[in-house]
């Protein structure tokens, strides 16, 4: 236990010595945490309301207009001055710093859409009348969740597939390699375009399709490590003692393979974000009413007279991908035993 803890301490020290990757990790975590609280920063629904001695949290729950003295049983439009006056006459409202969401149509503009940055809308508005800052915050969060889920699912499938190939070898390895060659040759984009024309894609459908084509990233690394390790003396001894193949694979060999696997995860995460951005840019990604960084890039392309659209979306995507690349380089250095720890 002490040795294992010491090894992890050395890896952490090597990671910290890569200053670019270390500070990139902190900056990335700050951006990610801010995006998690996007609903509390930019939202057209109040965070908290007190009305006639009752307390409400519209940010989490649905409240009809009749709840606040209105006539309609539909979702309350809290931006309506009449609704605000009724609530404030009998209580108070706690708003987010910016009173709009990614799908809130902006009315307080003096020119046609897209409008340039202003005091009310720091990054301007899109040609559909939506705030750019809100779309970036919500789009960043959605992209990160998509990339994290895609990385987790593809890594699990890739590790299992590579472990089975490398451990058993022979015909299983041969058949697995031929299957991967055939599967990787399928045109992923054309399949997604075909499915998008048949059924409406949502977050989970798109995630499932990209997982089907993205799980092969780690197979080669895990397979190589299992092929190298399966004939070691301690593995043969475990087999002779009657230890099951599953226990040998995932308890004795997999920890060694995970060292190489973990170094690839930031780069896989980076590729997952690029995949979603590209699909949204081409119009075959998430539904049109979803916040999307790729669709903001498309807005910049279609509205060259509004450079703030392309510049803001490009800077966010470029910064995000750069941070992940720097973190990946630091993780690679951390797991490299040839790099010493300098005091």
N, C-alpha and C positions, 0 to 999 in steps of 0.2 A: 504493500500500500504506500509505504514511504517513497519507494523508488518511482512508482507510477505518479505520485503527487509531484515529485521532484522533476520528472520529465515534463509534466504539464506546466510547471512553473517556468522551466527553461523555454518551452514553446511560447508561453505568454511574454517572456522577456524578449525573445527574438522578434515576436510580433510588434512589441512596443518600440524596438529599435528601428523598425521601418516607420519613420515618423510620418511619411506621406500616407501610408496605409492606416496608421493608428489614428491620426487626426481625421482621416476620411471616414473611419468607422464612427467616430463621435458625431461628425457632421451629418452622416447618413442617419444615425439614430435620432438626432434632433429633428431632422426633416420628417422622418417616418412618424415620430410621436406627434408632431404638429398635425400631420395629415390624419392621424387617428382621431384627433379632436376637431376635425374640420366642421362638424355639425355645431360645435360651440363657438366657432370663429366666424363662419359665413353661413347664414341660414335665414330664410324668410319666415321661420316660425320662432316664437320666443322660447327662451330656455326655461323660464318659470313665470307663472302668472298667479297673482292673488286676486280673486273676484268674489265679492260678497262672502268673505270669511272662508272661502274654499280655495284650495291650491291645485294648480294644474301644471303639467309639464308637456306642452305641445311638441317638444322636440322628440319625445318618446311615444306619445299616445295621440290617437285621433279624437278630435273633439268637434262635434257639429256646431254650427253657428247658433243654434237654439240654446246651447249651453251658456252663451254669453248675451242672451237677450235678443238674438236675431230671429229671422223668420224662416230660414232655410235649414234643412237637416243635413246639408252637405258639409264637406271639409271647410273649416273656418279660414277665411282669407284675412290673416292678421295684419296684412299691409293696408287693408281698407281703413281709411281714416274714421269712418263711422263705427267700426268695430273697436278700434283703438280708443275712441272717445268713451264708448260705453264701459269698456274694461277699466280705464283710468278713472272714470267717475265713481267706480265702486271698488277700486283696488289699485294695483300697480302691475307693470310689465317689466321683466328683465330680458333684454334683447342680447343677441350676439353682437360683437363689434361691427359686423357688416350685415345689413338686413337684406340679404338676398342669398339664393342658393344657385347651384349650377344650372337649374332649369327655370329660374325666375326671370320672367320677361321684364326688361328694364324700360321704364316709361320716362324717367326724369333726365332726358337728354335734349340738347338744343340742336342736334344735327342728326342726320340719318345714320343708320348702322352700316358698317362698324364705326363706333365712336372712339376717339383717341383717349389715352389715359387722362384721368381727372381726379379731383379730390374724392369724389364718390366712388369711382371705379379706377383703382390704381393702375390696372393693366388694360383698361379699355373694355370694349364689348365686342362680341362677334357679329357677323353679318345677320345672325338670327335674333340679336338683341339680348344675348346672355352675357353675364359678367365673365371675363377671362380669368381673373384671380380665383373665383369660385370653381371654375372648371378645372383649373390647374390643381387646386388642392384636392378636390374630389377625384379627379383623374389620376393624380399621383397615388392616392390611397387605393383606388381600384386596380391600377396597374401593379402595385406592390402585392396586393392580395392574390391577384391572378398569377403573378410570377412566383410567389412563395408556394402556393398550392401546386403549380405546375412543376416546380423544382422538387417538392417533396414526393409527389406521385411518380414522376419520371425516375427519380433517384431510387425509390423503393423497387419499382419494377426492374430497372436496369441492374441494380445490385443482385436481386434474386436471380434474374436470368443469367447474368455473368457468373454468379456463384455456382449455379447448376452446371453451366458449360465447363467451367474451369475445374470443378471438383471431379466430375465424372469423366470428362474428356471423351476420347474415342468417337463413336458414332453420334452420341448426343452433342458433342462439341461440333462435329462436322455438320450435322443437320441444323444446329443452331446458327452456325456461321452462314450457311446458305440461305436460311430464312431471313437473317438480318440483311444480307445483300439484296434479296428480293424486296423486302419491306422498305428498306431505305431508298430503293429506286422508284417507289411510288411518288407521283407528283402531289405533294401535300397541299399546295395552293389550289390546284385544280379540284381536289377532293373537297376542300372547304367551300370553294365556289359552287360546286355541284350541290352540296348539302345546304348551303345558304339559299339556293333557289328552290329547294324542296320544302324545307322547314325553317321557321324563324329561329335564328341562333340567339341564345341567351348566354349568360356567364358560364353556366355549368355545361351546356352543350359545347361551347367553344373550348372550354377547358378539357373536356373529355376527348375531343378531336385532336387537340394539340398534344395531349398525353400519348395518344396512339402513335403519333409520329415522332415524339421527342424522347422516348424512354431509352433510346440506344446510346445516349451520350456516355454513360458510365459502364456499359457492358464490357468494352475492351479493357478498361483499367482493372475492373474486378476480375474478369476472366484471366488476365495475365497473372495477377497476384495469386489466384487460386491454383493455376497451373504450376506456378513456381513453388508454392508452399505445400501442396498436397502430398509430396513425397518426402517431406522432412521427417526426421526420426520421431519427433514427438507426435506427429500425426499418425504414423504407422503404429506407434505404441498405443495410441488411443484406440485405433481400429482393433488391435490385438486384444485389448481389454474389453471389447464389445460395446464401445461407445457408439451411439447411433450416428448415422451420417449427418442428420440435421443438427445435432449438438456439435459435432466436429466442425461443420461448415460455419455455423453462426456463433459459436463460442470460442473456437480455437483459431480459425483462419480469418474470419471476417474482421476482427479488430485490427489485424495487420493490414488488410485491404482498405480499411476505412481511412488510414493515414493518407493514402494517395487520393482516395475519393473526396475527402473533405476539402482538399486544395482546389478541386474543380467546381465546388458548389457555388462560389460567388460568380464564376464565369457562366455557369448554367443559369443562374438568376438573371444575369445581365442579358443573356440570349433570350430568356423568356420574356423580358420586358420589350426587347426589340421585336420579337415575334408579334406580340399583341399590338404594338405601335404600328408595325407595318400592315397588319391586317386591317386595323381601323383606318389607316391612311388610304388603303385601297378600297375601303367600303365593304369589306367582308368580315368585319370583326363583331364587336358588341353592338347591341341595338342602337338605333340612331338617337334615342333619348338618354343614353348613358354618357356620363362624363368621360372624356377620352383625350389623352395627350396626342395620339395619332390623328384624331379628327381636328384638333387644333392646328397641327401641322398642315393639314389639308386646307383649313381656313386661311392660313398664311399664304399658301400657294395660290389659292383662288382670289385672294384680295391683296395683290401686291401694292396697292395704294395705301394699305394699312399695315406698315411694317411691324408694328407692335405685336401683331398676332404671330407672325412667323418667328420673330426674334425671341419673344417670351417663351413660346413652346419649345423652340430649339435649345435655348439656354437651359431650361429645366431638364429636358431629356439628356442633353450632352453632359450636364453636371451629374445627373443621377448615374449614368453609365460610367462616367469617369471615376466616381466614388467607388462603385462596385469593382471596377478593374483594379484600382489601387488597393482596395481591401483584399481582393483575390491574390495580388502579388505579395502582400504582407502575410497572408495565410500560407502561401506557398513557402515563403522564407521561414515561417514559424515551424513548419513540419520538415524542413530540410536539416537533417542531422549534421551536414557538413558545415553549416553556419554556426559559429560559436556565439556565446553570449559574452558581450564586452561590458565590463563594469564602468 
